[in-house]
Amino acid sequence: MSARCQVTGATPGFGNRVSHSHRKTRRRWNPNTQRRRFYVPGEGRYVTLNVSAKGLRTIDRRGIESVLASIRARGEKI
């Protein structure tokens, strides 16, 4: 599963893991993404999206129809 939210566009953040002796190694912070199925009444079908926790709240606030319209406007295929 890709570590990218299809709604908000959240991608992993990168930085350093710092040990007690202050040695640094690279690490990454992945967004909290899950695969979720949403029913789209306008199309009469289910759509599966890879969304973050913030993306789920965005769908609750704006509605699935509006969110899908903005994803398609970006040129992403659903």
Summary of the structure (lengths in Angstrom):
residues: 78
radius of gyration: 16.4
end to end distance: 15.6
largest distance: 58.0
contacts: 178
relative contact order: 0.23
helix: 26%
strand: 36%
